[in-house]
Amino acid sequence: MDETIRLVHGNGGRFSHELMEKYIMPHFKNEALAKLHDGARFEVPAGRMAFTTDSYVVTPQFFPGGNIGKLAVCGTVNDLAMNGAKPLYLSCGLILEEGLSVKTLDSVLATMADMAKEAGVSIVTGDTKVVEKGAVDGLYINTAGVGMIPEGINIDPERVKPGMKIIVSGSLGDHAIAVMGSRYELALPPTIKTDCAPLNHMVMAVLEAVGNKVAVMRDPTRGGLATTLYEIAGQANVGIRVDEHALPIHDEVQSVCSILGYDPLYLANEGKAVFVVEADVADTVLEILRANEYGREAACIGEVLSSNAGKVGLKTALGGVRLLDQLGEDQVPRIC
C-alpha cells in the first residue's frame, strides 16, 4: 500500500523532519536551502528587484502535459519575467491534506525541480503544513519569487502609446480546456494539452534585442486574453483593436469551445505572453519568439489606438467590431 501523509508529518517533530529530509530536500538541493534556517540568505546583483507570489489550488492535480507543481514554478517565473526581471530565487509553501499519497507528492516535487532547472532558478526556502482530511483538495502550493530587472528595462502600462503593436506568443485556451477535460473526464483530442511553460528565457531574448521598445508584457492567465487587454487599455488610457482572423487558436480548442459555449478569449493560459511593442520592432520580436519552442505560433494580433480610451474592440471576420469586456461570471471552474 502506498505511504500517505499523516497529521504527524506536520507537528514539527521527527516525522516533519523525515518528510523534509526524505521527500522534499532531495528534489530541491542547493546551498541556501541546505541550511534549513527560518529563511534563505543569498547575494543579489545591484539594481531593481521584482517580487511576486501566487497560490495554486487546481483540480485535478495532474492534467495533460503537466501538474500543479509545474503550474506553481512556471506561474511565478513567468510573473517575474512579465516585469522584465530575470528570475533568481523561489520559495515553496506546501499545504498537504492528510491521506495524500506520498507517491503523488513526490511526482509533483520532481516536476517542480525539473521546471526550476529549466528556468534557471533555485527554490531556496519554504514551509509545509499538514491539515485534516477534507480541509483542502489534496495539495495546495504557494510560491513566491524574486528576480532582478536589467538596467534600461521599464515595463509599465503607462508607456503604452497609440501605434504600438500587440503580439501574443502562441495559441489561446489550451490550458483551460486541458484541465477542464481532465476534471470532467471528457474524451478530448490527445493534442489538447496545457501550455504551461517557463517563459523567462524567451522573454529575456526579446528584451536583450529590443530593450525598452517593449512597453508592457502580461501573461493572460485567469480572465484570458480579453481581460488582459481590457486591463492594459484602462491602465494606459488607450483603445485597443484586435483582429479576429489573426488570433492563434487551435482548431481542436475552438471546436470544444463551440460545442460547450466557451469563448477562447476568456480562457486561461499558463505558457503565453502578451507584448505591447513599438511598431518598428514588431517583426523582430516575432522572429525571436518564433525561434523559441514556446513561441513558434507567435502572432501580431492588433494595435493600440488613440481613440476609444479604455476599450478593446475585436474586428470580426464579418467586418464588424465586438467590444471585449473583462471576464464576469466564470466560464469554467477555477483552473489555476
Secondary structure, 3 states (H helix, E strand, C coil): CCCECCHHHHCCCHHHHHHHHHHHCCCCCCHHHHCCCCCCCCCCCCCEEEEEEEEECCCCCEECCEEHHHHHHHHHHHHHHHCCCEEEEEEEEEEEECCCEHHHHHHHHHHHHHHHHHHCCEEEEEEEEEECCCCCCCEEEEEEEEEEECCCCCCCHHHCCCCCEEEECCCCCHHHHHHHHHHCCCCCCCCCCCCCCCCHHHHHHHHHHHHHHEEEEECCCCCHHHHHHHHHHHHHCCEEEEEHHHCCCCHHHHHHHHHHCCCHHHCCCCCCCEEEECHHHHHHHHHHHHCCCCCCCCEEEEEEECCCCCCEEEECCCCCEEEECCCCCCCCCCCC
